């Protein structure tokens, strides 16, 4: 799956739950710009940030790799 498709998956979850970029930023203790930039390449989030984002977006543990794969091919 391409990087754009991963972004679309994450953006779809955010929209469905009414979560904005600024909300995610607050949840992980970062600036809005940081989240915006990192959403374009989700692998650049820290593991702790990924877990927090997954919790906020109701992404089950077994599906984390669908949203945040080891590497984008």
Protein Blocks (a to p, Z undefined) as FASTA:
>chain_A
ZZklmmmmmmmmmmmnopafklmmmmnopafklmmmmmmmmmlpcfklmmmmmmmnopaf
klmmmmmgfbdZZ
